[in-house]
């Protein structure tokens, strides 16, 4: 994994200091949002405190996010041209 990759959420992890199992619902740059048990309030943890099975991780290359952003921008420009045709 390199700096242009993003870890996708929704996987199980173990907290390193107490061994409890949690569900990761979001992965940020230095932290992760975890749900200790279904229905319990979510908490923010440092990513370094979580132990995960690397086989469970799904990764997305950030270039795909950039391509999606460019596609949305192109579609927005087309809609603007349709509503405001040049005279």
PDB file of N, CA, C and O in Angstrom:
ATOM      1  N   UNK A   1       0.847  -1.176   0.000  1.00  0.00           N
ATOM      2  CA  UNK A   1       0.000   0.000   0.000  1.00  0.00           C
ATOM      3  C   UNK A   1       0.888   1.234   0.000  1.00  0.00           C
ATOM      4  O   UNK A   1       1.868   1.297   0.743  1.00  0.00           O
ATOM      5  N   UNK A   2       0.548   2.219  -0.835  1.00  0.00           N
ATOM      6  CA  UNK A   2       1.335   3.446  -0.855  1.00  0.00           C
ATOM      7  C   UNK A   2       0.470   4.640  -0.472  1.00  0.00           C
ATOM      8  O   UNK A   2      -0.708   4.477  -0.153  1.00  0.00           O
ATOM      9  N   UNK A   3       1.042   5.825  -0.502  1.00  0.00           N
ATOM     10  CA  UNK A   3       0.324   7.017  -0.045  1.00  0.00           C
ATOM     11  C   UNK A   3      -0.854   7.388  -0.934  1.00  0.00           C
ATOM     12  O   UNK A   3      -1.700   8.182  -0.523  1.00  0.00           O
ATOM     13  N   UNK A   4      -0.933   6.837  -2.137  1.00  0.00           N
ATOM     14  CA  UNK A   4      -2.060   7.118  -3.025  1.00  0.00           C
ATOM     15  C   UNK A   4      -3.191   6.112  -2.862  1.00  0.00           C
ATOM     16  O   UNK A   4      -4.117   6.092  -3.673  1.00  0.00           O
ATOM     17  N   UNK A   5      -3.130   5.274  -1.823  1.00  0.00           N
ATOM     18  CA  UNK A   5      -4.156   4.288  -1.565  1.00  0.00           C
ATOM     19  C   UNK A   5      -4.968   4.691  -0.345  1.00  0.00           C
ATOM     20  O   UNK A   5      -4.476   5.376   0.551  1.00  0.00           O
ATOM     21  N   UNK A   6      -6.212   4.255  -0.331  1.00  0.00           N
ATOM     22  CA  UNK A   6      -7.123   4.555   0.762  1.00  0.00           C
ATOM     23  C   UNK A   6      -7.709   3.239   1.260  1.00  0.00           C
ATOM     24  O   UNK A   6      -8.168   2.421   0.463  1.00  0.00           O
ATOM     25  N   UNK A   7      -7.695   3.030   2.577  1.00  0.00           N
ATOM     26  CA  UNK A   7      -8.309   1.838   3.160  1.00  0.00           C
ATOM     27  C   UNK A   7      -9.806   2.065   3.229  1.00  0.00           C
ATOM     28  O   UNK A   7     -10.263   3.067   3.779  1.00  0.00           O
ATOM     29  N   UNK A   8     -10.571   1.136   2.671  1.00  0.00           N
ATOM     30  CA  UNK A   8     -12.022   1.241   2.707  1.00  0.00           C
ATOM     31  C   UNK A   8     -12.551   0.697   4.030  1.00  0.00           C
ATOM     32  O   UNK A   8     -11.959  -0.226   4.589  1.00  0.00           O
ATOM     33  N   UNK A   9     -13.660   1.250   4.546  1.00  0.00           N
ATOM     34  CA  UNK A   9     -14.177   0.843   5.856  1.00  0.00           C
ATOM     35  C   UNK A   9     -14.927  -0.494   5.809  1.00  0.00           C
ATOM     36  O   UNK A   9     -14.982  -1.174   4.784  1.00  0.00           O
ATOM     37  N   UNK A  10     -15.494  -0.831   6.955  1.00  0.00           N
ATOM     38  CA  UNK A  10     -16.318  -2.019   7.159  1.00  0.00           C
ATOM     39  C   UNK A  10     -15.495  -3.300   7.225  1.00  0.00           C
ATOM     40  O   UNK A  10     -15.556  -4.160   6.346  1.00  0.00           O
ATOM     41  N   UNK A  11     -14.717  -3.390   8.312  1.00  0.00           N
ATOM     42  CA  UNK A  11     -13.956  -4.604   8.606  1.00  0.00           C
ATOM     43  C   UNK A  11     -13.766  -4.690  10.117  1.00  0.00           C
ATOM     44  O   UNK A  11     -13.886  -3.697  10.835  1.00  0.00           O
ATOM     45  N   UNK A  12     -13.469  -5.897  10.579  1.00  0.00           N
ATOM     46  CA  UNK A  12     -13.266  -6.132  12.004  1.00  0.00           C
ATOM     47  C   UNK A  12     -11.810  -5.869  12.383  1.00  0.00           C
ATOM     48  O   UNK A  12     -10.896  -6.098  11.590  1.00  0.00           O
ATOM     49  N   UNK A  13     -11.612  -5.385  13.606  1.00  0.00           N
ATOM     50  CA  UNK A  13     -10.256  -5.142  14.118  1.00  0.00           C
ATOM     51  C   UNK A  13     -10.228  -5.472  15.605  1.00  0.00           C
ATOM     52  O   UNK A  13     -11.266  -5.622  16.250  1.00  0.00           O
ATOM     53  N   UNK A  14      -9.016  -5.579  16.125  1.00  0.00           N
ATOM     54  CA  UNK A  14      -8.827  -5.827  17.545  1.00  0.00           C
ATOM     55  C   UNK A  14      -8.042  -4.655  18.125  1.00  0.00           C
ATOM     56  O   UNK A  14      -7.061  -4.199  17.536  1.00  0.00           O
ATOM     57  N   UNK A  15      -8.487  -4.170  19.291  1.00  0.00           N
ATOM     58  CA  UNK A  15      -7.763  -3.094  19.958  1.00  0.00           C
ATOM     59  C   UNK A  15      -6.558  -3.721  20.649  1.00  0.00           C
ATOM     60  O   UNK A  15      -6.707  -4.663  21.428  1.00  0.00           O
ATOM     61  N   UNK A  16      -5.363  -3.203  20.367  1.00  0.00           N
ATOM     62  CA  UNK A  16      -4.135  -3.863  20.808  1.00  0.00           C
ATOM     63  C   UNK A  16      -3.948  -3.944  22.322  1.00  0.00           C
ATOM     64  O   UNK A  16      -3.370  -4.916  22.809  1.00  0.00           O
ATOM     65  N   UNK A  17      -4.418  -2.956  23.077  1.00  0.00           N
ATOM     66  CA  UNK A  17      -4.125  -2.973  24.515  1.00  0.00           C
ATOM     67  C   UNK A  17      -5.103  -3.795  25.345  1.00  0.00           C
ATOM     68  O   UNK A  17      -4.745  -4.241  26.434  1.00  0.00           O
ATOM     69  N   UNK A  18      -6.333  -4.010  24.864  1.00  0.00           N
ATOM     70  CA  UNK A  18      -7.269  -4.803  25.671  1.00  0.00           C
ATOM     71  C   UNK A  18      -7.840  -6.024  24.939  1.00  0.00           C
ATOM     72  O   UNK A  18      -8.549  -6.826  25.546  1.00  0.00           O
ATOM     73  N   UNK A  19      -7.544  -6.173  23.658  1.00  0.00           N
ATOM     74  CA  UNK A  19      -7.978  -7.350  22.914  1.00  0.00           C
ATOM     75  C   UNK A  19      -9.436  -7.365  22.507  1.00  0.00           C
ATOM     76  O   UNK A  19      -9.908  -8.350  21.938  1.00  0.00           O
ATOM     77  N   UNK A  20     -10.166  -6.281  22.790  1.00  0.00           N
ATOM     78  CA  UNK A  20     -11.582  -6.278  22.405  1.00  0.00           C
ATOM     79  C   UNK A  20     -11.722  -6.135  20.892  1.00  0.00           C
ATOM     80  O   UNK A  20     -10.905  -5.489  20.235  1.00  0.00           O
ATOM     81  N   UNK A  21     -12.779  -6.754  20.353  1.00  0.00           N
ATOM     82  CA  UNK A  21     -13.052  -6.726  18.924  1.00  0.00           C
ATOM     83  C   UNK A  21     -14.002  -5.567  18.623  1.00  0.00           C
ATOM     84  O   UNK A  21     -14.960  -5.336  19.360  1.00  0.00           O
ATOM     85  N   UNK A  22     -13.733  -4.841  17.538  1.00  0.00           N
ATOM     86  CA  UNK A  22     -14.557  -3.699  17.135  1.00  0.00           C
ATOM     87  C   UNK A  22     -14.793  -3.771  15.631  1.00  0.00           C
ATOM     88  O   UNK A  22     -14.096  -4.489  14.914  1.00  0.00           O
ATOM     89  N   UNK A  23     -15.780  -3.022  15.168  1.00  0.00           N
ATOM     90  CA  UNK A  23     -16.077  -2.916  13.745  1.00  0.00           C
ATOM     91  C   UNK A  23     -15.648  -1.531  13.284  1.00  0.00           C
ATOM     92  O   UNK A  23     -16.089  -0.528  13.844  1.00  0.00           O
ATOM     93  N   UNK A  24     -14.794  -1.467  12.270  1.00  0.00           N
ATOM     94  CA  UNK A  24     -14.291  -0.193  11.763  1.00  0.00           C
ATOM     95  C   UNK A  24     -15.276   0.331  10.720  1.00  0.00           C
ATOM     96  O   UNK A  24     -15.532  -0.325   9.711  1.00  0.00           O
ATOM     97  N   UNK A  25     -15.828   1.529  10.975  1.00  0.00           N
ATOM     98  CA  UNK A  25     -16.826   2.101  10.071  1.00  0.00           C
ATOM     99  C   UNK A  25     -16.281   3.231   9.199  1.00  0.00           C
ATOM    100  O   UNK A  25     -16.919   3.630   8.225  1.00  0.00           O
ATOM    101  N   UNK A  26     -15.099   3.745   9.551  1.00  0.00           N
ATOM    102  CA  UNK A  26     -14.467   4.785   8.736  1.00  0.00           C
ATOM    103  C   UNK A  26     -12.973   4.797   9.047  1.00  0.00           C
ATOM    104  O   UNK A  26     -12.558   4.575  10.184  1.00  0.00           O
ATOM    105  N   UNK A  27     -12.179   5.060   8.021  1.00  0.00           N
ATOM    106  CA  UNK A  27     -10.734   5.132   8.196  1.00  0.00           C
ATOM    107  C   UNK A  27     -10.278   6.515   7.735  1.00  0.00           C
ATOM    108  O   UNK A  27     -10.489   6.906   6.587  1.00  0.00           O
ATOM    109  N   UNK A  28      -9.654   7.237   8.649  1.00  0.00           N
ATOM    110  CA  UNK A  28      -9.163   8.574   8.355  1.00  0.00           C
ATOM    111  C   UNK A  28      -7.644   8.527   8.269  1.00  0.00           C
ATOM    112  O   UNK A  28      -7.057   7.446   8.322  1.00  0.00           O
ATOM    113  N   UNK A  29      -7.009   9.664   8.139  1.00  0.00           N
ATOM    114  CA  UNK A  29      -5.551   9.684   7.962  1.00  0.00           C
ATOM    115  C   UNK A  29      -4.811   9.059   9.139  1.00  0.00           C
ATOM    116  O   UNK A  29      -3.954   8.200   8.938  1.00  0.00           O
ATOM    117  N   UNK A  30      -5.126   9.473  10.358  1.00  0.00           N
ATOM    118  CA  UNK A  30      -4.433   8.947  11.545  1.00  0.00           C
ATOM    119  C   UNK A  30      -5.345   8.187  12.493  1.00  0.00           C
ATOM    120  O   UNK A  30      -4.873   7.533  13.423  1.00  0.00           O
ATOM    121  N   UNK A  31      -6.634   8.267  12.264  1.00  0.00           N
ATOM    122  CA  UNK A  31      -7.591   7.661  13.178  1.00  0.00           C
ATOM    123  C   UNK A  31      -8.593   6.791  12.430  1.00  0.00           C
ATOM    124  O   UNK A  31      -8.657   6.797  11.201  1.00  0.00           O
ATOM    125  N   UNK A  32      -9.371   6.043  13.206  1.00  0.00           N
ATOM    126  CA  UNK A  32     -10.449   5.225  12.650  1.00  0.00           C
ATOM    127  C   UNK A  32     -11.673   5.387  13.540  1.00  0.00           C
ATOM    128  O   UNK A  32     -11.553   5.541  14.755  1.00  0.00           O
ATOM    129  N   UNK A  33     -12.845   5.351  12.930  1.00  0.00           N
ATOM    130  CA  UNK A  33     -14.096   5.376  13.673  1.00  0.00           C
ATOM    131  C   UNK A  33     -14.508   3.922  13.857  1.00  0.00           C
ATOM    132  O   UNK A  33     -14.631   3.172  12.889  1.00  0.00           O
ATOM    133  N   UNK A  34     -14.720   3.532  15.113  1.00  0.00           N
ATOM    134  CA  UNK A  34     -15.063   2.138  15.384  1.00  0.00           C
ATOM    135  C   UNK A  34     -16.358   2.049  16.175  1.00  0.00           C
ATOM    136  O   UNK A  34     -16.722   2.961  16.918  1.00  0.00           O
ATOM    137  N   UNK A  35     -17.043   0.926  15.994  1.00  0.00           N
ATOM    138  CA  UNK A  35     -18.265   0.619  16.730  1.00  0.00           C
ATOM    139  C   UNK A  35     -17.929  -0.576  17.626  1.00  0.00           C
ATOM    140  O   UNK A  35     -17.719  -1.678  17.118  1.00  0.00           O
ATOM    141  N   UNK A  36     -17.873  -0.382  18.957  1.00  0.00           N
ATOM    142  CA  UNK A  36     -17.495  -1.472  19.851  1.00  0.00           C
ATOM    143  C   UNK A  36     -18.436  -2.680  19.764  1.00  0.00           C
ATOM    144  O   UNK A  36     -17.985  -3.823  19.830  1.00  0.00           O
ATOM    145  N   UNK A  37     -19.721  -2.431  19.617  1.00  0.00           N
ATOM    146  CA  UNK A  37     -20.724  -3.484  19.464  1.00  0.00           C
ATOM    147  C   UNK A  37     -21.898  -2.885  18.701  1.00  0.00           C
ATOM    148  O   UNK A  37     -22.093  -1.670  18.726  1.00  0.00           O
ATOM    149  N   UNK A  38     -22.688  -3.724  18.020  1.00  0.00           N
ATOM    150  CA  UNK A  38     -23.824  -3.183  17.265  1.00  0.00           C
ATOM    151  C   UNK A  38     -24.725  -2.321  18.146  1.00  0.00           C
ATOM    152  O   UNK A  38     -25.142  -2.737  19.227  1.00  0.00           O
ATOM    153  N   UNK A  39     -25.015  -1.121  17.665  1.00  0.00           N
ATOM    154  CA  UNK A  39     -25.889  -0.201  18.380  1.00  0.00           C
ATOM    155  C   UNK A  39     -25.200   0.670  19.415  1.00  0.00           C
ATOM    156  O   UNK A  39     -25.793   1.638  19.890  1.00  0.00           O
ATOM    157  N   UNK A  40     -23.963   0.352  19.779  1.00  0.00           N
ATOM    158  CA  UNK A  40     -23.238   1.198  20.741  1.00  0.00           C
ATOM    159  C   UNK A  40     -22.704   2.438  20.041  1.00  0.00           C
ATOM    160  O   UNK A  40     -22.486   2.419  18.830  1.00  0.00           O
ATOM    161  N   UNK A  41     -22.491   3.511  20.783  1.00  0.00           N
ATOM    162  CA  UNK A  41     -21.940   4.739  20.181  1.00  0.00           C
ATOM    163  C   UNK A  41     -20.565   4.478  19.564  1.00  0.00           C
ATOM    164  O   UNK A  41     -19.760   3.711  20.092  1.00  0.00           O
ATOM    165  N   UNK A  42     -20.329   5.123  18.458  1.00  0.00           N
ATOM    166  CA  UNK A  42     -19.042   4.983  17.781  1.00  0.00           C
ATOM    167  C   UNK A  42     -17.991   5.832  18.491  1.00  0.00           C
ATOM    168  O   UNK A  42     -18.302   6.867  19.081  1.00  0.00           O
ATOM    169  N   UNK A  43     -16.743   5.375  18.422  1.00  0.00           N
ATOM    170  CA  UNK A  43     -15.644   6.101  19.054  1.00  0.00           C
ATOM    171  C   UNK A  43     -14.507   6.258  18.054  1.00  0.00           C
ATOM    172  O   UNK A  43     -14.410   5.519  17.075  1.00  0.00           O
ATOM    173  N   UNK A  44     -13.666   7.221  18.320  1.00  0.00           N
ATOM    174  CA  UNK A  44     -12.509   7.510  17.478  1.00  0.00           C
ATOM    175  C   UNK A  44     -11.267   6.942  18.139  1.00  0.00           C
ATOM    176  O   UNK A  44     -11.014   7.205  19.315  1.00  0.00           O
ATOM    177  N   UNK A  45     -10.477   6.153  17.383  1.00  0.00           N
ATOM    178  CA  UNK A  45      -9.243   5.572  17.902  1.00  0.00           C
ATOM    179  C   UNK A  45      -8.094   5.869  16.960  1.00  0.00           C
ATOM    180  O   UNK A  45      -8.284   6.017  15.753  1.00  0.00           O
ATOM    181  N   UNK A  46      -6.899   5.955  17.526  1.00  0.00           N
ATOM    182  CA  UNK A  46      -5.699   6.065  16.703  1.00  0.00           C
ATOM    183  C   UNK A  46      -5.544   4.769  15.915  1.00  0.00           C
ATOM    184  O   UNK A  46      -5.696   3.686  16.479  1.00  0.00           O
ATOM    185  N   UNK A  47      -5.244   4.862  14.624  1.00  0.00           N
ATOM    186  CA  UNK A  47      -5.107   3.665  13.775  1.00  0.00           C
ATOM    187  C   UNK A  47      -4.033   2.715  14.271  1.00  0.00           C
ATOM    188  O   UNK A  47      -4.135   1.508  14.050  1.00  0.00           O
ATOM    189  N   UNK A  48      -3.005   3.227  14.936  1.00  0.00           N
ATOM    190  CA  UNK A  48      -1.916   2.377  15.416  1.00  0.00           C
ATOM    191  C   UNK A  48      -2.342   1.459  16.560  1.00  0.00           C
ATOM    192  O   UNK A  48      -1.630   0.512  16.894  1.00  0.00           O
ATOM    193  N   UNK A  49      -3.496   1.735  17.158  1.00  0.00           N
ATOM    194  CA  UNK A  49      -4.004   0.879  18.240  1.00  0.00           C
ATOM    195  C   UNK A  49      -4.796  -0.308  17.720  1.00  0.00           C
ATOM    196  O   UNK A  49      -5.180  -1.179  18.500  1.00  0.00           O
ATOM    197  N   UNK A  50      -5.047  -0.360  16.426  1.00  0.00           N
ATOM    198  CA  UNK A  50      -5.882  -1.422  15.860  1.00  0.00           C
ATOM    199  C   UNK A  50      -5.044  -2.487  15.172  1.00  0.00           C
ATOM    200  O   UNK A  50      -4.143  -2.185  14.390  1.00  0.00           O
ATOM    201  N   UNK A  51      -5.357  -3.731  15.477  1.00  0.00           N
ATOM    202  CA  UNK A  51      -4.731  -4.868  14.811  1.00  0.00           C
ATOM    203  C   UNK A  51      -5.753  -5.449  13.844  1.00  0.00           C
ATOM    204  O   UNK A  51      -6.895  -5.702  14.227  1.00  0.00           O
ATOM    205  N   UNK A  52      -5.356  -5.660  12.606  1.00  0.00           N
ATOM    206  CA  UNK A  52      -6.283  -6.175  11.597  1.00  0.00           C
ATOM    207  C   UNK A  52      -5.637  -7.309  10.816  1.00  0.00           C
ATOM    208  O   UNK A  52      -4.414  -7.433  10.754  1.00  0.00           O
ATOM    209  N   UNK A  53      -6.488  -8.124  10.229  1.00  0.00           N
ATOM    210  CA  UNK A  53      -6.029  -9.148   9.302  1.00  0.00           C
ATOM    211  C   UNK A  53      -5.893  -8.463   7.944  1.00  0.00           C
ATOM    212  O   UNK A  53      -6.897  -8.019   7.388  1.00  0.00           O
ATOM    213  N   UNK A  54      -4.688  -8.366   7.397  1.00  0.00           N
ATOM    214  CA  UNK A  54      -4.506  -7.655   6.128  1.00  0.00           C
ATOM    215  C   UNK A  54      -5.349  -8.230   4.990  1.00  0.00           C
ATOM    216  O   UNK A  54      -5.662  -7.522   4.033  1.00  0.00           O
ATOM    217  N   UNK A  55      -5.716  -9.504   5.088  1.00  0.00           N
ATOM    218  CA  UNK A  55      -6.548 -10.126   4.056  1.00  0.00           C
ATOM    219  C   UNK A  55      -7.948  -9.511   4.015  1.00  0.00           C
ATOM    220  O   UNK A  55      -8.617  -9.563   2.983  1.00  0.00           O
ATOM    221  N   UNK A  56      -8.394  -8.929   5.133  1.00  0.00           N
ATOM    222  CA  UNK A  56      -9.735  -8.341   5.198  1.00  0.00           C
ATOM    223  C   UNK A  56      -9.789  -6.917   4.657  1.00  0.00           C
ATOM    224  O   UNK A  56     -10.873  -6.390   4.404  1.00  0.00           O
ATOM    225  N   UNK A  57      -8.634  -6.294   4.481  1.00  0.00           N
ATOM    226  CA  UNK A  57      -8.620  -4.897   4.040  1.00  0.00           C
ATOM    227  C   UNK A  57      -8.910  -4.783   2.551  1.00  0.00           C
ATOM    228  O   UNK A  57      -8.420  -5.563   1.735  1.00  0.00           O
ATOM    229  N   UNK A  58      -9.719  -3.790   2.231  1.00  0.00           N
ATOM    230  CA  UNK A  58      -9.968  -3.427   0.838  1.00  0.00           C
ATOM    231  C   UNK A  58      -9.355  -2.051   0.631  1.00  0.00           C
ATOM    232  O   UNK A  58      -9.518  -1.158   1.463  1.00  0.00           O
ATOM    233  N   UNK A  59      -8.662  -1.889  -0.464  1.00  0.00           N
ATOM    234  CA  UNK A  59      -7.941  -0.646  -0.723  1.00  0.00           C
ATOM    235  C   UNK A  59      -8.400  -0.068  -2.057  1.00  0.00           C
ATOM    236  O   UNK A  59      -8.626  -0.798  -3.022  1.00  0.00           O
ATOM    237  N   UNK A  60      -8.533   1.250  -2.092  1.00  0.00           N
ATOM    238  CA  UNK A  60      -8.892   1.939  -3.335  1.00  0.00           C
ATOM    239  C   UNK A  60      -7.789   2.936  -3.643  1.00  0.00           C
ATOM    240  O   UNK A  60      -7.340   3.680  -2.772  1.00  0.00           O
ATOM    241  N   UNK A  61      -7.366   2.937  -4.886  1.00  0.00           N
ATOM    242  CA  UNK A  61      -6.361   3.909  -5.319  1.00  0.00           C
ATOM    243  C   UNK A  61      -7.028   5.266  -5.424  1.00  0.00           C
ATOM    244  O   UNK A  61      -8.100   5.378  -6.020  1.00  0.00           O
ATOM    245  N   UNK A  62      -6.429   6.288  -4.866  1.00  0.00           N
ATOM    246  CA  UNK A  62      -7.036   7.625  -4.827  1.00  0.00           C
ATOM    247  C   UNK A  62      -7.250   8.222  -6.206  1.00  0.00           C
ATOM    248  O   UNK A  62      -8.074   9.125  -6.357  1.00  0.00           O
ATOM    249  N   UNK A  63      -6.538   7.748  -7.214  1.00  0.00           N
ATOM    250  CA  UNK A  63      -6.755   8.266  -8.563  1.00  0.00           C
ATOM    251  C   UNK A  63      -8.190   8.025  -9.001  1.00  0.00           C
ATOM    252  O   UNK A  63      -8.733   8.813  -9.776  1.00  0.00           O
ATOM    253  N   UNK A  64      -8.822   6.950  -8.521  1.00  0.00           N
ATOM    254  CA  UNK A  64     -10.207   6.698  -8.898  1.00  0.00           C
ATOM    255  C   UNK A  64     -11.127   7.776  -8.324  1.00  0.00           C
ATOM    256  O   UNK A  64     -12.125   8.134  -8.948  1.00  0.00           O
ATOM    257  N   UNK A  65     -10.795   8.297  -7.134  1.00  0.00           N
ATOM    258  CA  UNK A  65     -11.561   9.407  -6.571  1.00  0.00           C
ATOM    259  C   UNK A  65     -11.423  10.650  -7.445  1.00  0.00           C
ATOM    260  O   UNK A  65     -12.398  11.353  -7.709  1.00  0.00           O
ATOM    261  N   UNK A  66     -10.195  10.906  -7.887  1.00  0.00           N
ATOM    262  CA  UNK A  66      -9.944  12.074  -8.737  1.00  0.00           C
ATOM    263  C   UNK A  66     -10.685  11.944 -10.062  1.00  0.00           C
ATOM    264  O   UNK A  66     -11.249  12.923 -10.551  1.00  0.00           O
ATOM    265  N   UNK A  67     -10.691  10.759 -10.646  1.00  0.00           N
ATOM    266  CA  UNK A  67     -11.401  10.546 -11.903  1.00  0.00           C
ATOM    267  C   UNK A  67     -12.906  10.763 -11.706  1.00  0.00           C
ATOM    268  O   UNK A  67     -13.565  11.343 -12.568  1.00  0.00           O
ATOM    269  N   UNK A  68     -13.443  10.304 -10.587  1.00  0.00           N
ATOM    270  CA  UNK A  68     -14.862  10.514 -10.298  1.00  0.00           C
ATOM    271  C   UNK A  68     -15.164  12.001 -10.152  1.00  0.00           C
ATOM    272  O   UNK A  68     -16.191  12.477 -10.634  1.00  0.00           O
ATOM    273  N   UNK A  69     -14.272  12.738  -9.488  1.00  0.00           N
ATOM    274  CA  UNK A  69     -14.469  14.184  -9.334  1.00  0.00           C
ATOM    275  C   UNK A  69     -14.468  14.884 -10.685  1.00  0.00           C
ATOM    276  O   UNK A  69     -15.287  15.768 -10.935  1.00  0.00           O
ATOM    277  N   UNK A  70     -13.532  14.479 -11.568  1.00  0.00           N
ATOM    278  CA  UNK A  70     -13.489  15.086 -12.903  1.00  0.00           C
ATOM    279  C   UNK A  70     -14.760  14.767 -13.689  1.00  0.00           C
ATOM    280  O   UNK A  70     -15.269  15.620 -14.416  1.00  0.00           O
ATOM    281  N   UNK A  71     -15.269  13.557 -13.549  1.00  0.00           N
ATOM    282  CA  UNK A  71     -16.507  13.179 -14.236  1.00  0.00           C
ATOM    283  C   UNK A  71     -17.697  13.995 -13.756  1.00  0.00           C
ATOM    284  O   UNK A  71     -18.517  14.434 -14.563  1.00  0.00           O
ATOM    285  N   UNK A  72     -17.797  14.200 -12.441  1.00  0.00           N
ATOM    286  CA  UNK A  72     -18.888  15.022 -11.899  1.00  0.00           C
ATOM    287  C   UNK A  72     -18.778  16.455 -12.393  1.00  0.00           C
ATOM    288  O   UNK A  72     -19.785  17.079 -12.726  1.00  0.00           O
ATOM    289  N   UNK A  73     -17.558  16.979 -12.442  1.00  0.00           N
ATOM    290  CA  UNK A  73     -17.355  18.353 -12.908  1.00  0.00           C
ATOM    291  C   UNK A  73     -17.729  18.484 -14.382  1.00  0.00           C
ATOM    292  O   UNK A  73     -18.346  19.475 -14.774  1.00  0.00           O
ATOM    293  N   UNK A  74     -17.366  17.504 -15.199  1.00  0.00           N
ATOM    294  CA  UNK A  74     -17.714  17.536 -16.628  1.00  0.00           C
ATOM    295  C   UNK A  74     -19.231  17.492 -16.800  1.00  0.00           C
ATOM    296  O   UNK A  74     -19.780  18.214 -17.632  1.00  0.00           O
ATOM    297  N   UNK A  75     -19.908  16.654 -16.024  1.00  0.00           N
ATOM    298  CA  UNK A  75     -21.370  16.571 -16.102  1.00  0.00           C
ATOM    299  C   UNK A  75     -22.009  17.889 -15.676  1.00  0.00           C
ATOM    300  O   UNK A  75     -22.995  18.323 -16.271  1.00  0.00           O
ATOM    301  N   UNK A  76     -21.450  18.524 -14.648  1.00  0.00           N
ATOM    302  CA  UNK A  76     -21.979  19.816 -14.194  1.00  0.00           C
ATOM    303  C   UNK A  76     -21.832  20.870 -15.284  1.00  0.00           C
ATOM    304  O   UNK A  76     -22.746  21.661 -15.519  1.00  0.00           O
ATOM    305  N   UNK A  77     -20.671  20.878 -15.951  1.00  0.00           N
ATOM    306  CA  UNK A  77     -20.448  21.833 -17.038  1.00  0.00           C
ATOM    307  C   UNK A  77     -21.450  21.611 -18.176  1.00  0.00           C
ATOM    308  O   UNK A  77     -21.956  22.580 -18.742  1.00  0.00           O
ATOM    309  N   UNK A  78     -21.743  20.357 -18.519  1.00  0.00           N
ATOM    310  CA  UNK A  78     -22.718  20.065 -19.567  1.00  0.00           C
ATOM    311  C   UNK A  78     -24.110  20.558 -19.187  1.00  0.00           C
ATOM    312  O   UNK A  78     -24.823  21.114 -20.023  1.00  0.00           O
ATOM    313  N   UNK A  79     -24.501  20.355 -17.923  1.00  0.00           N
ATOM    314  CA  UNK A  79     -25.813  20.841 -17.470  1.00  0.00           C
ATOM    315  C   UNK A  79     -25.881  22.359 -17.566  1.00  0.00           C
ATOM    316  O   UNK A  79     -26.900  22.912 -17.978  1.00  0.00           O
ATOM    317  N   UNK A  80     -24.792  23.037 -17.184  1.00  0.00           N
ATOM    318  CA  UNK A  80     -24.770  24.497 -17.271  1.00  0.00           C
ATOM    319  C   UNK A  80     -24.910  24.961 -18.716  1.00  0.00           C
ATOM    320  O   UNK A  80     -25.610  25.936 -18.989  1.00  0.00           O
ATOM    321  N   UNK A  81     -24.249  24.270 -19.643  1.00  0.00           N
ATOM    322  CA  UNK A  81     -24.349  24.638 -21.068  1.00  0.00           C
ATOM    323  C   UNK A  81     -25.747  24.413 -21.600  1.00  0.00           C
ATOM    324  O   UNK A  81     -26.227  25.189 -22.426  1.00  0.00           O
ATOM    325  N   UNK A  82     -26.417  23.351 -21.137  1.00  0.00           N
ATOM    326  CA  UNK A  82     -27.779  23.070 -21.582  1.00  0.00           C
ATOM    327  C   UNK A  82     -28.751  24.142 -21.082  1.00  0.00           C
ATOM    328  O   UNK A  82     -29.689  24.506 -21.791  1.00  0.00           O
ATOM    329  N   UNK A  83     -28.534  24.640 -19.887  1.00  0.00           N
ATOM    330  CA  UNK A  83     -29.427  25.655 -19.318  1.00  0.00           C
ATOM    331  C   UNK A  83     -29.095  27.067 -19.765  1.00  0.00           C
ATOM    332  O   UNK A  83     -29.953  27.947 -19.721  1.00  0.00           O
ATOM    333  N   UNK A  84     -27.870  27.292 -20.193  1.00  0.00           N
ATOM    334  CA  UNK A  84     -27.437  28.610 -20.626  1.00  0.00           C
ATOM    335  C   UNK A  84     -26.739  28.506 -21.979  1.00  0.00           C
ATOM    336  O   UNK A  84     -25.535  28.747 -22.064  1.00  0.00           O
ATOM    337  N   UNK A  85     -27.464  28.153 -23.033  1.00  0.00           N
ATOM    338  CA  UNK A  85     -26.801  28.002 -24.324  1.00  0.00           C
ATOM    339  C   UNK A  85     -26.205  29.337 -24.815  1.00  0.00           C
ATOM    340  O   UNK A  85     -26.796  30.398 -24.611  1.00  0.00           O
ATOM    341  N   UNK A  86     -25.055  29.270 -25.451  1.00  0.00           N
ATOM    342  CA  UNK A  86     -24.413  30.474 -25.979  1.00  0.00           C
ATOM    343  C   UNK A  86     -25.234  31.009 -27.138  1.00  0.00           C
ATOM    344  O   UNK A  86     -25.729  30.241 -27.963  1.00  0.00           O
ATOM    345  N   UNK A  87     -25.376  32.304 -27.200  1.00  0.00           N
ATOM    346  CA  UNK A  87     -26.194  32.911 -28.254  1.00  0.00           C
ATOM    347  C   UNK A  87     -25.389  33.136 -29.520  1.00  0.00           C
ATOM    348  O   UNK A  87     -25.921  33.640 -30.509  1.00  0.00           O
TER     349      UNK A  87
END
